[in-house]
């Protein structure tokens, strides 16, 4: 304990704040990742089934949805963070702290999930879909019995990449008072030149990323056949 006090004096002093920042990061990533998945997975499915020659081809919907997804995906997160401040204030009642960070995180990650899911579903062998059509399955049955089942490993991997990106975005949100480990590192580490806080915060973020990546890859392999 004496050695820890000597090497990490500021971390020891602010340990309760560090634990709170860690929990805020987990909550932030979990809630925004969950809502982004609920929004992004159906969008990814719609992008696939409305493509030319697919189940319910619709060029207009595919074009409009594709453009909207591309616009949000092309915006750097820092710019998106400030660009949607009125929306964030309207939905969350504040633009700072945990609640203020979750809204922009959802806006940034839902389009990302949609494109990743689209990519995963396009890898499915068209022969499987044709076989389902030949057996008289409706488009809805093909979506939930073929597309989502066959594409599940790819979707799991897509969500893993999304959560890893969200952890990075949550740290960026900390630069504008978004709470979590990024905010903790900036407020107590960077602004007061407390190197030990910066190092420990970075190590914790790296550990979270590695745990998420390893868990996602494990389930992807288990579900692949």
C-alpha positions in Angstrom: 0.0 0.0 0.0 2.9 2.3 0.8 4.3 1.7 -2.7 1.0 2.5 -4.3 0.8 5.7 -2.3 4.2 6.7 -3.5 3.7 5.8 -7.2 0.1 6.9 -7.6 -0.6 9.6 -4.9 -3.2 11.4 -6.9 -5.1 8.3 -7.9 -5.2 7.2 -4.3 -6.5 10.6 -3.2 -9.2 10.7 -5.9 -10.0 7.0 -5.9 -13.8 7.4 -5.2 -13.9 9.9 -8.1 -12.1 7.3 -10.3 -14.6 4.6 -9.4 -17.5 6.9 -10.2 -16.0 7.8 -13.6 -15.4 4.1 -14.4 -19.1 3.3 -13.6 -20.3 6.4 -15.6 -18.3 5.1 -18.6 -19.9 1.7 -18.3 -23.4 3.1 -18.0 -22.8 5.6 -20.8 -21.5 2.9 -23.2 -24.2 0.3 -22.2 -27.2 2.6 -22.6 -26.0 4.3 -25.8 -24.9 0.9 -27.3 -28.2 -0.7 -26.4 -30.3 2.1 -27.9 -28.0 2.4 -31.0 -28.4 -1.4 -31.6 -32.2 -1.2 -31.3 -32.2 1.6 -33.9 -29.2 0.5 -36.1 -30.0 -3.2 -36.6 -33.5 -2.6 -38.2 -31.9 0.2 -40.3 -29.2 -2.2 -41.5 -31.9 -4.8 -42.4 -33.9 -2.2 -44.4 -30.7 -1.1 -46.2 -30.2 -4.7 -47.4 -33.8 -5.8 -48.3 -34.5 -2.5 -50.2 -31.3 -2.9 -52.4 -31.8 -3.5 -56.1 -32.9 -7.1 -56.7 -33.4 -7.9 -53.0 -36.5 -9.0 -51.1 -38.5 -5.7 -51.2 -36.5 -3.6 -53.6 -37.3 0.1 -53.1 -34.7 2.5 -54.6 -36.2 5.6 -53.0 -36.1 4.3 -49.4 -32.7 2.8 -50.0 -31.3 6.1 -51.4 -32.8 8.3 -48.7 -31.8 6.0 -45.8 -28.3 5.5 -47.2 -27.7 9.2 -47.5 -28.9 9.9 -44.0 -26.7 7.2 -42.6 -23.7 8.4 -44.6 -24.2 12.0 -43.4 -24.2 11.1 -39.7 -21.3 8.6 -40.3 -19.2 11.2 -42.1 -19.4 13.8 -39.2 -16.4 13.7 -36.8 -17.8 13.0 -33.4 -16.5 16.3 -31.9 -18.5 18.2 -34.5 -21.6 16.0 -34.1 -21.4 16.5 -30.4 -21.7 20.3 -30.7 -24.0 20.3 -33.8 -26.8 18.5 -32.1 -26.7 20.4 -28.8 -30.3 21.7 -29.2 -31.5 18.1 -29.8 -29.5 16.9 -26.8 -30.9 19.6 -24.6 -34.4 18.9 -25.7 -34.2 15.1 -25.2 -31.9 15.0 -22.1 -32.6 18.3 -20.5 -28.8 19.0 -20.3 -25.8 18.9 -22.6 -23.2 18.0 -19.9 -22.7 15.0 -17.7 -23.8 11.4 -18.3 -27.2 12.3 -19.7 -25.8 15.0 -22.0 -23.3 12.5 -23.5 -25.6 9.6 -24.2 -27.7 11.4 -26.9 -24.7 12.3 -29.1 -23.3 8.8 -28.6 -26.5 7.3 -29.9 -26.5 9.6 -32.9 -22.9 8.7 -33.7 -23.2 4.9 -33.2 -26.6 4.0 -34.6 -25.6 4.8 -38.3 -22.4 2.9 -37.7 -24.3 -0.1 -36.5 -26.6 0.1 -39.5 -23.7 0.0 -42.0 -21.9 -2.8 -40.1 -25.1 -4.9 -40.0 -25.7 -4.2 -43.7 -22.2 -5.5 -44.4 -22.7 -8.6 -42.3 -26.0 -9.5 -44.0 -24.6 -9.0 -47.5 -22.1 -11.7 -46.7 -24.9 -14.3 -46.5 -24.9 -16.8 -49.3 -27.7 -15.7 -51.7 -28.4 -19.4 -52.3 -29.8 -19.7 -48.8 -32.2 -16.8 -49.4 -33.3 -18.3 -52.8 -33.9 -21.6 -51.1 -36.2 -20.0 -48.5 -38.0 -18.1 -51.3 -38.5 -21.4 -53.2 -40.1 -22.9 -50.1 -42.7 -20.1 -50.1 -41.3 -18.1 -47.2 -42.6 -14.5 -47.0 -40.1 -11.6 -46.9 -40.7 -11.2 -43.1 -40.0 -14.9 -42.5 -36.8 -14.7 -44.6 -35.7 -11.7 -42.5 -36.1 -13.3 -39.1 -35.5 -16.9 -40.0 -32.7 -16.5 -42.5 -31.1 -13.1 -42.6 -30.9 -12.5 -38.8 -30.0 -16.1 -38.0 -27.4 -16.6 -40.7 -26.0 -13.2 -40.1 -25.9 -13.4 -36.3 -22.1 -14.0 -36.0 -21.5 -10.9 -38.3 -24.0 -8.9 -36.3 -22.3 -9.8 -33.0 -18.9 -8.7 -34.5 -20.5 -5.5 -35.7 -21.8 -4.7 -32.3 -18.4 -5.5 -30.8 -16.8 -3.0 -33.0 -19.5 -0.5 -32.2 -19.0 -0.8 -28.4 -15.2 -0.4 -28.9 -15.9 2.8 -30.9 -18.3 4.0 -28.2 -15.6 3.6 -25.5 -13.4 5.9 -27.6 -16.3 8.3 -28.3 -17.1 8.4 -24.5 -13.6 9.5 -23.8 -13.9 12.3 -26.4 -17.2 13.3 -24.8 -15.2 13.8 -21.6 -13.3 16.7 -23.2 -16.6 18.8 -23.1 -17.8 17.7 -19.7 -19.5 14.5 -20.8 -18.5 12.6 -17.6 -16.8 9.2 -17.4 -13.1 8.3 -17.5 -12.3 10.8 -20.3 -13.8 13.7 -18.3 -11.9 12.4 -15.2 -8.6 12.2 -17.1 -9.0 15.7 -18.5 -10.2 17.4 -15.3 -7.9 15.9 -12.8 -5.0 14.6 -15.0 -4.4 16.9 -18.0 -5.5 20.2 -16.5 -3.4 19.7 -13.3 -0.5 17.8 -14.8 -1.2 14.7 -12.7 0.5 12.1 -14.8 -0.5 9.1 -12.7 -4.2 9.9 -13.2 -3.7 10.1 -17.0 -1.8 6.8 -17.1 -4.3 4.9 -14.9 -7.3 6.3 -16.8 -5.7 5.2 -20.1 -4.9 1.7 -18.8 -8.5 1.2 -17.6 -9.9 2.3 -21.0 -7.5 -0.1 -22.7 -8.6 -3.0 -20.4 -12.3 -2.3 -21.1 -11.6 -2.3 -24.9 -9.7 -5.6 -24.7 -12.4 -7.3 -22.6 -15.1 -6.2 -25.0 -13.1 -7.2 -28.0 -12.3 -10.6 -26.6 -15.8 -11.3 -25.4 -17.3 -10.3 -28.8 -14.8 -12.5 -30.7 -15.6 -15.4 -28.4 -19.3 -15.3 -29.1 -18.8 -14.7 -32.8 -16.7 -17.9 -33.0 -19.2 -19.8 -30.9 -22.1 -18.8 -33.2 -20.2 -19.3 -36.5 -20.9 -22.6 -38.3 
